[in-house]
Amino acid sequence: MVASQFCSDESVNSLLRYSKSVVDNICASQNRPKKLRNLQYLIFAGMVSYYGLEHIDEITRTFRSTKFTWAGGNSTEEFWDKKGIHEESKKICADDDVCATFYREFFYNKKRNIYTCTGEVVMFDNADTSPDNLLEYTTHEVNHALNGLKRALTPKDGLFVSRLGLYRFDLSTGERKGRYFEETINTLQTAEIMDHILAFTDYRIADPELRYYLDSMKYAAGKKRMGLGYDESLNIIRPLYDNERYKLVANNSRLSGHLDGMIKELENRSGTNAFSRLCECVDGIYLDPKHAWKNEREAKSIVKQYVR
């Protein structure tokens, strides 16, 4: 049972109408296929249900500042080639997933000595992807954008560091920290947001288009989502995320951009530099396959120290 303030036909329909109105207003000048529109409406509504009305401004700003692109049946490689964007000339902040991806491009203004960035969620129409999984993959990417909204770029020693959740990327050195720890946490949180979206299927939806789309996912409703992707680290981090105290601190830190809270919380129980070590270990699971077993062992030890 999902705990939400939207738990009646009237309140759910009101939320969906509001979400549709806001998203349509933001995207008025864009030519969006029906599938993309419905994804946007449900993700917006699901995020309001999950995060609460107190965060509706941040959710709205995320949709306003993020470009949504429907890439159709193009592969990710074909899409990047058409845009003229390649690995060496862009800074990707998420995986090149076959269903959806979120990436940022950074632009340096020499005159003002500052960086600016733009964010884009790109969706690929893969016929093999079920409606609920496409929705979950896309929600995952929008949640990246939301958790990178505040303090997206922060100065460091006269230079700049990009932040996306707890993932930090140094624009001057190219150093990356916490990418896969963030991906894992984001995957687990996205599963919770999906539970909120799929709970809408329990109500009488007035909008025929949204009702049809939600009905197409009824088979997935009522089953707890476990997260899609990042299998190598998901069950290592799950006990940490399932700890209500750490989840609250971590989610607040990622949303606000002030990471000190989740760093100190972990180090208070798991020892000095536990946060940095955990980031390195989870990243190492994916980036250093030869020593993945060693990184898995240490990551499990850090998590176990916290939750025991």
C-alpha positions as semicolon CSV with decimal commas, in nm:
position;residue;x (nm);y (nm);z (nm)
1;M;0,000;0,000;0,000
2;V;0,147;0,335;-0,109
3;A;0,127;0,613;0,149
4;S;0,013;0,924;-0,036
5;Q;-0,205;1,227;0,023
6;F;-0,375;1,140;-0,307
7;C;-0,598;0,850;-0,209
8;S;-0,941;0,915;-0,361
9;D;-1,087;0,937;-0,711
10;E;-1,132;1,311;-0,670
11;S;-0,781;1,388;-0,543
12;V;-0,607;1,165;-0,800
13;N;-0,804;1,315;-1,089
14;S;-0,734;1,664;-0,959
15;L;-0,361;1,585;-0,947
16;L;-0,363;1,442;-1,300
17;R;-0,553;1,745;-1,436
18;Y;-0,307;1,979;-1,268
19;S;-0,007;1,782;-1,395
20;K;-0,141;1,781;-1,749
21;S;-0,208;2,155;-1,737
22;V;0,142;2,240;-1,608
23;V;0,327;2,012;-1,850
24;D;0,119;2,132;-2,149
25;N;0,190;2,492;-2,054
26;I;0,564;2,427;-2,031
27;C;0,577;2,226;-2,354
28;A;0,324;2,430;-2,554
29;S;0,567;2,501;-2,837
30;Q;0,690;2,141;-2,868
31;N;0,557;1,877;-3,104
32;R;0,518;1,574;-2,874
33;P;0,383;1,231;-2,970
34;K;0,103;1,095;-2,752
35;K;0,329;0,841;-2,581
36;L;0,571;1,112;-2,468
37;R;0,289;1,336;-2,344
38;N;0,141;1,058;-2,130
39;L;0,482;0,971;-1,987
40;Q;0,536;1,334;-1,888
41;Y;0,192;1,368;-1,724
42;L;0,230;1,052;-1,519
43;I;0,588;1,125;-1,413
44;F;0,498;1,476;-1,301
45;A;0,196;1,348;-1,105
46;G;0,393;1,056;-0,960
47;M;0,669;1,287;-0,839
48;V;0,419;1,520;-0,670
49;S;0,259;1,219;-0,501
50;Y;0,599;1,085;-0,391
51;Y;0,783;1,404;-0,289
52;G;0,477;1,592;-0,164
53;L;0,317;1,924;-0,253
54;E;0,597;2,109;-0,071
55;H;0,829;2,017;-0,360
56;I;0,596;2,105;-0,646
57;D;0,804;2,412;-0,734
58;E;1,123;2,205;-0,779
59;I;0,935;1,949;-0,990
60;T;0,789;2,223;-1,210
61;R;1,130;2,388;-1,250
62;T;1,279;2,052;-1,349
63;F;1,027;2,008;-1,628
64;R;1,077;2,369;-1,734
65;S;1,456;2,344;-1,749
66;T;1,479;1,998;-1,909
67;K;1,432;1,930;-2,278
68;F;1,237;1,613;-2,359
69;T;1,321;1,444;-2,689
70;W;1,147;1,148;-2,849
71;A;1,414;0,976;-3,057
72;G;1,180;0,717;-3,206
73;G;1,339;0,396;-3,326
74;N;1,691;0,537;-3,355
75;S;1,963;0,360;-3,162
76;T;2,154;0,567;-2,907
77;E;2,458;0,572;-3,134
78;E;2,252;0,692;-3,432
79;F;2,094;0,961;-3,217
80;W;2,427;1,100;-3,091
81;D;2,568;1,093;-3,444
82;K;2,272;1,292;-3,577
83;K;2,315;1,552;-3,304
84;G;2,688;1,565;-3,373
85;I;2,764;1,486;-3,008
86;H;3,036;1,235;-2,927
87;E;3,186;1,097;-2,608
88;E;3,497;1,312;-2,624
89;S;3,304;1,636;-2,672
90;K;3,019;1,586;-2,428
91;K;2,988;1,514;-2,061
92;I;2,727;1,240;-2,015
93;C;2,573;1,213;-1,672
94;A;2,389;0,885;-1,727
95;D;2,422;0,561;-1,918
96;D;2,347;0,532;-2,290
97;D;2,041;0,324;-2,214
98;V;1,836;0,171;-2,493
99;C;1,513;0,317;-2,348
100;A;1,603;0,656;-2,203
101;T;1,901;0,864;-2,105
102;F;1,970;1,197;-1,938
103;Y;2,276;1,394;-2,030
104;R;2,421;1,738;-1,983
105;E;2,628;1,955;-2,209
106;F;2,852;2,219;-2,053
107;F;2,941;2,552;-2,206
108;Y;3,227;2,772;-2,085
109;N;3,189;3,150;-2,101
110;K;3,544;3,289;-2,115
111;K;3,433;3,649;-2,066
112;R;3,243;3,574;-1,744
113;N;3,463;3,275;-1,644
114;I;3,162;3,054;-1,570
115;Y;3,010;2,732;-1,695
116;T;2,645;2,686;-1,784
117;C;2,473;2,357;-1,858
118;T;2,167;2,226;-2,035
119;G;1,989;1,900;-1,959
120;E;1,796;1,669;-2,189
121;V;1,597;1,350;-2,137
122;V;1,600;1,139;-2,452
123;M;1,361;0,846;-2,501
124;F;1,402;0,565;-2,753
125;D;1,106;0,367;-2,885
126;N;1,212;0,008;-2,825
127;A;0,928;-0,227;-2,919
128;D;1,057;-0,491;-2,675
129;T;1,016;-0,261;-2,374
130;S;0,694;-0,301;-2,176
131;P;0,492;0,016;-2,097
132;D;0,574;0,002;-1,724
133;N;0,946;-0,046;-1,787
134;L;0,958;0,241;-2,038
135;L;0,786;0,458;-1,778
136;E;1,032;0,348;-1,509
137;Y;1,339;0,409;-1,725
138;T;1,211;0,756;-1,815
139;T;1,118;0,836;-1,455
140;H;1,472;0,737;-1,355
141;E;1,615;0,999;-1,593
142;V;1,373;1,275;-1,488
143;N;1,462;1,199;-1,126
144;H;1,827;1,257;-1,219
145;A;1,730;1,600;-1,349
146;L;1,530;1,681;-1,034
147;N;1,812;1,577;-0,801
148;G;2,059;1,786;-1,000
149;L;1,843;2,099;-1,010
150;K;1,996;2,280;-0,714
151;R;2,370;2,349;-0,688
152;A;2,418;2,193;-1,032
153;L;2,749;2,374;-1,070
154;T;2,960;2,473;-0,771
155;P;3,297;2,652;-0,766
156;K;3,602;2,462;-0,643
157;D;3,947;2,620;-0,629
158;G;3,845;2,872;-0,893
159;L;3,701;2,601;-1,117
160;F;3,368;2,420;-1,128
161;V;3,222;2,085;-1,025
162;S;2,899;1,950;-1,172
163;R;2,663;1,771;-0,933
164;L;2,387;1,526;-1,018
165;G;2,250;1,379;-0,697
166;L;2,562;1,259;-0,516
167;Y;2,757;1,217;-0,841
168;R;3,021;1,486;-0,889
169;F;3,216;1,560;-1,205
170;D;3,513;1,798;-1,206
171;L;3,495;1,996;-1,529
172;S;3,863;2,088;-1,522
173;T;4,023;1,752;-1,441
174;G;3,754;1,514;-1,568
175;E;3,751;1,335;-1,231
176;R;3,423;1,158;-1,152
177;K;3,308;1,054;-0,805
178;G;3,003;0,859;-0,695
179;R;2,851;0,803;-1,037
180;Y;2,740;0,445;-0,980
181;F;2,648;0,496;-0,615
182;E;2,413;0,771;-0,738
183;E;2,279;0,549;-1,016
184;T;2,205;0,275;-0,762
185;I;2,033;0,507;-0,514
186;N;1,838;0,668;-0,798
187;T;1,727;0,326;-0,923
188;L;1,592;0,233;-0,580
189;Q;1,417;0,569;-0,538
190;T;1,268;0,550;-0,888
191;A;1,111;0,215;-0,798
192;E;0,931;0,392;-0,511
193;I;0,808;0,669;-0,741
194;M;0,679;0,400;-0,978
195;D;0,477;0,248;-0,693
196;H;0,303;0,586;-0,659
197;I;0,232;0,611;-1,033
198;L;0,100;0,257;-1,062
199;A;-0,123;0,317;-0,758
200;F;-0,326;0,554;-0,982
201;T;-0,463;0,240;-1,152
202;D;-0,672;0,177;-0,838
203;Y;-0,887;0,484;-0,909
204;R;-1,148;0,584;-1,165
205;I;-0,949;0,804;-1,400
206;A;-1,161;1,062;-1,581
207;D;-0,916;1,151;-1,858
208;P;-0,970;0,885;-2,131
209;E;-0,614;0,907;-2,269
210;L;-0,451;0,865;-1,927
211;R;-0,702;0,599;-1,825
212;Y;-0,614;0,396;-2,136
213;Y;-0,240;0,431;-2,067
214;L;-0,275;0,338;-1,700
215;D;-0,501;0,043;-1,789
216;S;-0,221;-0,086;-2,015
217;M;-0,003;-0,120;-1,703
218;K;-0,256;-0,272;-1,463
219;Y;-0,072;-0,604;-1,482
220;A;0,219;-0,435;-1,297
221;A;0,014;-0,264;-1,026
222;G;0,020;-0,394;-0,670
223;K;0,362;-0,555;-0,712
224;K;0,645;-0,381;-0,531
225;R;0,900;-0,248;-0,779
226;M;1,255;-0,363;-0,708
227;G;1,443;-0,133;-0,947
228;L;1,560;-0,172;-1,308
229;G;1,928;-0,197;-1,392
230;Y;2,255;-0,173;-1,197
231;D;2,211;-0,531;-1,076
232;E;2,575;-0,560;-0,965
233;S;2,530;-0,298;-0,692
234;L;2,154;-0,288;-0,631
235;N;2,135;-0,557;-0,364
236;I;2,455;-0,435;-0,199
237;I;2,311;-0,084;-0,146
238;R;1,949;-0,190;-0,088
239;P;1,990;-0,257;0,290
240;L;2,137;0,093;0,330
241;Y;1,857;0,255;0,132
242;D;1,592;0,051;0,314
243;N;1,713;0,202;0,642
244;E;1,452;0,475;0,689
245;R;1,693;0,708;0,868
246;Y;1,959;0,694;0,597
247;K;1,702;0,709;0,318
248;L;1,557;1,034;0,458
249;V;1,899;1,195;0,500
250;A;2,024;1,077;0,160
251;N;1,715;1,183;-0,033
252;N;1,708;1,528;0,132
253;S;2,080;1,576;0,064
254;R;2,053;1,478;-0,302
255;L;1,751;1,702;-0,358
256;S;1,902;2,007;-0,186
257;G;2,252;1,962;-0,322
258;H;2,406;1,980;0,025
259;L;2,573;1,642;0,061
260;D;2,736;1,692;0,401
261;G;2,436;1,540;0,580
262;M;2,450;1,202;0,407
263;I;2,831;1,196;0,424
264;K;2,839;1,258;0,800
265;E;2,549;1,021;0,864
266;L;2,735;0,732;0,701
267;E;3,070;0,817;0,862
268;N;2,917;0,840;1,212
269;R;2,836;0,468;1,197
270;S;3,071;0,323;0,937
271;G;3,391;0,511;1,013
272;T;3,614;0,784;0,871
273;N;3,592;0,832;0,493
274;A;3,316;0,569;0,472
275;F;3,124;0,775;0,216
276;S;3,424;0,826;-0,013
277;R;3,521;0,461;0,022
278;L;3,168;0,345;-0,062
279;C;3,157;0,571;-0,369
280;E;3,491;0,433;-0,485
281;C;3,386;0,073;-0,424
282;V;3,055;0,098;-0,609
283;D;3,222;0,280;-0,899
284;G;3,494;0,013;-0,896
285;I;3,239;-0,266;-0,934
286;Y;3,157;-0,129;-1,280
287;L;3,484;0,036;-1,383
288;D;3,734;-0,221;-1,258
289;P;3,587;-0,567;-1,334
290;K;3,914;-0,741;-1,245
291;H;3,879;-0,631;-0,883
292;A;3,498;-0,619;-0,868
293;W;3,487;-0,891;-0,601
294;K;3,715;-0,689;-0,373
295;N;3,504;-0,375;-0,418
296;E;3,185;-0,570;-0,357
297;R;3,326;-0,711;-0,033
298;E;3,429;-0,371;0,102
299;A;3,102;-0,205;-0,003
300;K;2,904;-0,477;0,177
301;S;3,120;-0,428;0,487
302;I;3,054;-0,051;0,495
303;V;2,680;-0,103;0,452
304;K;2,674;-0,377;0,716
305;Q;2,849;-0,152;0,967
306;Y;2,580;0,112;0,919
307;V;2,269;-0,107;0,934
308;R;2,374;-0,348;1,212
